[in-house]
């Protein structure tokens, strides 16, 4: 039995990578689960409006605290843009050059 499922490529922005490096192992496990969920179903998040219209945000628990993961997607790839708690998340997201 062969699988016709295409491999999804995942990219990280430098700001996302920087945040990820500061996480503990248990937090990285929670983040990995969130990324897997986005890979399987990119519409799991909420599409933003206005000047962030091409960005989706997925809310998930990491170390018992709600975190936001901003990403862009198309059929073949997912681009992980930002990670953080709600405070100043959207302000910082608008400032970033993703």
C-alpha atoms as an extended CHARMM CRD file, in Angstrom:
* protein
*
        98  EXT
         1         1  UNK       CA              0.0000000000        0.0000000000        0.0000000000  PROA      1               0.0000000000
         2         2  UNK       CA              1.5720000000        3.3060000000       -1.0480000000  PROA      2               0.0000000000
         3         3  UNK       CA              0.8070000000        6.6540000000        0.4960000000  PROA      3               0.0000000000
         4         4  UNK       CA              0.0010000000        9.5690000000       -1.7880000000  PROA      4               0.0000000000
         5         5  UNK       CA              0.2820000000       12.0150000000        1.0870000000  PROA      5               0.0000000000
         6         6  UNK       CA              2.6070000000       14.8930000000        0.2190000000  PROA      6               0.0000000000
         7         7  UNK       CA              5.3030000000       15.8330000000        2.6710000000  PROA      7               0.0000000000
         8         8  UNK       CA              4.6410000000       19.2150000000        4.2360000000  PROA      8               0.0000000000
         9         9  UNK       CA              7.6700000000       21.4810000000        4.6290000000  PROA      9               0.0000000000
        10        10  UNK       CA              7.9090000000       23.5090000000        7.8340000000  PROA      10              0.0000000000
        11        11  UNK       CA              9.9110000000       26.7300000000        8.0330000000  PROA      11              0.0000000000
        12        12  UNK       CA             10.6980000000       28.9380000000       11.0250000000  PROA      12              0.0000000000
        13        13  UNK       CA             11.3260000000       32.6710000000       11.0540000000  PROA      13              0.0000000000
        14        14  UNK       CA             14.4120000000       33.8160000000       12.9950000000  PROA      14              0.0000000000
        15        15  UNK       CA             12.2240000000       35.3770000000       15.7030000000  PROA      15              0.0000000000
        16        16  UNK       CA             10.3280000000       32.0870000000       16.1470000000  PROA      16              0.0000000000
        17        17  UNK       CA             13.5890000000       30.1270000000       16.3560000000  PROA      17              0.0000000000
        18        18  UNK       CA             14.9380000000       32.5530000000       18.9570000000  PROA      18              0.0000000000
        19        19  UNK       CA             11.8470000000       32.0710000000       21.1640000000  PROA      19              0.0000000000
        20        20  UNK       CA             11.9730000000       28.2890000000       20.7340000000  PROA      20              0.0000000000
        21        21  UNK       CA             15.5970000000       28.1220000000       21.9180000000  PROA      21              0.0000000000
        22        22  UNK       CA             14.5470000000       29.6130000000       25.2710000000  PROA      22              0.0000000000
        23        23  UNK       CA             12.0160000000       26.8580000000       25.9960000000  PROA      23              0.0000000000
        24        24  UNK       CA             12.4130000000       23.9340000000       28.4000000000  PROA      24              0.0000000000
        25        25  UNK       CA             12.1300000000       20.3360000000       27.1540000000  PROA      25              0.0000000000
        26        26  UNK       CA              8.5600000000       19.9470000000       28.4430000000  PROA      26              0.0000000000
        27        27  UNK       CA              7.5610000000       23.1880000000       26.7130000000  PROA      27              0.0000000000
        28        28  UNK       CA              9.1530000000       22.0440000000       23.4620000000  PROA      28              0.0000000000
        29        29  UNK       CA              7.0700000000       18.8500000000       23.6450000000  PROA      29              0.0000000000
        30        30  UNK       CA              3.8920000000       20.9600000000       23.9520000000  PROA      30              0.0000000000
        31        31  UNK       CA              5.0540000000       23.1520000000       21.0680000000  PROA      31              0.0000000000
        32        32  UNK       CA              5.8340000000       20.0970000000       18.9140000000  PROA      32              0.0000000000
        33        33  UNK       CA              2.2890000000       18.8180000000       19.4850000000  PROA      33              0.0000000000
        34        34  UNK       CA              0.8900000000       22.2010000000       18.4210000000  PROA      34              0.0000000000
        35        35  UNK       CA              3.0370000000       22.2240000000       15.2710000000  PROA      35              0.0000000000
        36        36  UNK       CA              1.9160000000       18.6740000000       14.4160000000  PROA      36              0.0000000000
        37        37  UNK       CA             -1.7070000000       19.7920000000       14.7770000000  PROA      37              0.0000000000
        38        38  UNK       CA             -1.0730000000       22.6970000000       12.3810000000  PROA      38              0.0000000000
        39        39  UNK       CA              0.6600000000       20.4140000000        9.8730000000  PROA      39              0.0000000000
        40        40  UNK       CA             -2.2850000000       18.0010000000        9.8900000000  PROA      40              0.0000000000
        41        41  UNK       CA             -4.9760000000       20.6970000000        9.7780000000  PROA      41              0.0000000000
        42        42  UNK       CA             -3.7710000000       24.2510000000        9.1050000000  PROA      42              0.0000000000
        43        43  UNK       CA             -7.2950000000       25.6100000000        9.5200000000  PROA      43              0.0000000000
        44        44  UNK       CA             -7.2230000000       24.6240000000       13.2030000000  PROA      44              0.0000000000
        45        45  UNK       CA             -6.1550000000       28.1850000000       14.0090000000  PROA      45              0.0000000000
        46        46  UNK       CA             -8.0240000000       31.4270000000       13.4220000000  PROA      46              0.0000000000
        47        47  UNK       CA             -7.2930000000       33.5820000000       10.4020000000  PROA      47              0.0000000000
        48        48  UNK       CA             -6.6260000000       37.1690000000       11.3980000000  PROA      48              0.0000000000
        49        49  UNK       CA             -8.1370000000       40.2120000000        9.7140000000  PROA      49              0.0000000000
        50        50  UNK       CA             -6.8720000000       43.5780000000        8.5030000000  PROA      50              0.0000000000
        51        51  UNK       CA             -3.1350000000       43.9810000000        8.1260000000  PROA      51              0.0000000000
        52        52  UNK       CA             -2.5990000000       40.4460000000        9.4840000000  PROA      52              0.0000000000
        53        53  UNK       CA             -5.0700000000       38.8370000000        7.0570000000  PROA      53              0.0000000000
        54        54  UNK       CA             -2.5390000000       36.3110000000        5.7270000000  PROA      54              0.0000000000
        55        55  UNK       CA             -1.6310000000       35.1460000000        9.2530000000  PROA      55              0.0000000000
        56        56  UNK       CA             -3.3080000000       32.3800000000       11.2620000000  PROA      56              0.0000000000
        57        57  UNK       CA             -3.0280000000       32.0240000000       15.0410000000  PROA      57              0.0000000000
        58        58  UNK       CA             -3.3800000000       28.7790000000       16.9860000000  PROA      58              0.0000000000
        59        59  UNK       CA             -3.9440000000       28.9000000000       20.7590000000  PROA      59              0.0000000000
        60        60  UNK       CA             -2.5590000000       26.0460000000       22.8410000000  PROA      60              0.0000000000
        61        61  UNK       CA             -1.4330000000       25.2440000000       26.3860000000  PROA      61              0.0000000000
        62        62  UNK       CA              2.2620000000       25.1620000000       27.1600000000  PROA      62              0.0000000000
        63        63  UNK       CA              3.3090000000       24.6160000000       30.7840000000  PROA      63              0.0000000000
        64        64  UNK       CA             -0.3070000000       25.2400000000       31.8840000000  PROA      64              0.0000000000
        65        65  UNK       CA             -0.3200000000       28.6800000000       30.2430000000  PROA      65              0.0000000000
        66        66  UNK       CA             -2.1040000000       29.6500000000       27.0520000000  PROA      66              0.0000000000
        67        67  UNK       CA              0.2870000000       30.4960000000       24.2330000000  PROA      67              0.0000000000
        68        68  UNK       CA             -0.2570000000       31.7550000000       20.7220000000  PROA      68              0.0000000000
        69        69  UNK       CA              1.4770000000       30.4240000000       17.6320000000  PROA      69              0.0000000000
        70        70  UNK       CA              1.3010000000       32.5910000000       14.5130000000  PROA      70              0.0000000000
        71        71  UNK       CA              1.8260000000       30.9420000000       11.1360000000  PROA      71              0.0000000000
        72        72  UNK       CA              1.1870000000       31.1590000000        7.4080000000  PROA      72              0.0000000000
        73        73  UNK       CA              0.3780000000       28.1770000000        5.2690000000  PROA      73              0.0000000000
        74        74  UNK       CA             -0.3230000000       26.8080000000        1.8370000000  PROA      74              0.0000000000
        75        75  UNK       CA             -0.8430000000       23.2760000000        0.5500000000  PROA      75              0.0000000000
        76        76  UNK       CA              2.8630000000       22.3690000000        0.6250000000  PROA      76              0.0000000000
        77        77  UNK       CA              4.3280000000       24.3540000000        3.5230000000  PROA      77              0.0000000000
        78        78  UNK       CA              3.8190000000       25.9100000000        6.9380000000  PROA      78              0.0000000000
        79        79  UNK       CA              5.7680000000       28.9730000000        8.0700000000  PROA      79              0.0000000000
        80        80  UNK       CA              6.0180000000       29.3950000000       11.8380000000  PROA      80              0.0000000000
        81        81  UNK       CA              6.2130000000       33.1340000000       12.5070000000  PROA      81              0.0000000000
        82        82  UNK       CA              5.8110000000       33.9050000000       16.1980000000  PROA      82              0.0000000000
        83        83  UNK       CA              5.2730000000       32.2850000000       19.5730000000  PROA      83              0.0000000000
        84        84  UNK       CA              4.2710000000       33.8170000000       22.8830000000  PROA      84              0.0000000000
        85        85  UNK       CA              1.6640000000       34.6910000000       25.4620000000  PROA      85              0.0000000000
        86        86  UNK       CA             -1.1520000000       37.0600000000       24.5440000000  PROA      86              0.0000000000
        87        87  UNK       CA              0.3740000000       40.1580000000       26.1410000000  PROA      87              0.0000000000
        88        88  UNK       CA              1.8500000000       42.3110000000       23.3340000000  PROA      88              0.0000000000
        89        89  UNK       CA              1.7180000000       39.3270000000       20.9370000000  PROA      89              0.0000000000
        90        90  UNK       CA             -0.1820000000       41.0770000000       18.1500000000  PROA      90              0.0000000000
        91        91  UNK       CA              1.7090000000       44.3460000000       18.5980000000  PROA      91              0.0000000000
        92        92  UNK       CA              5.0280000000       42.5090000000       18.2470000000  PROA      92              0.0000000000
        93        93  UNK       CA              3.6740000000       40.4400000000       15.3530000000  PROA      93              0.0000000000
        94        94  UNK       CA              2.7820000000       43.5860000000       13.4110000000  PROA      94              0.0000000000
        95        95  UNK       CA              6.2800000000       44.9770000000       14.0400000000  PROA      95              0.0000000000
        96        96  UNK       CA              8.0540000000       41.8360000000       12.8380000000  PROA      96              0.0000000000
        97        97  UNK       CA              9.2140000000       41.5410000000        9.2540000000  PROA      97              0.0000000000
        98        98  UNK       CA              7.8080000000       38.1340000000        8.4140000000  PROA      98              0.0000000000
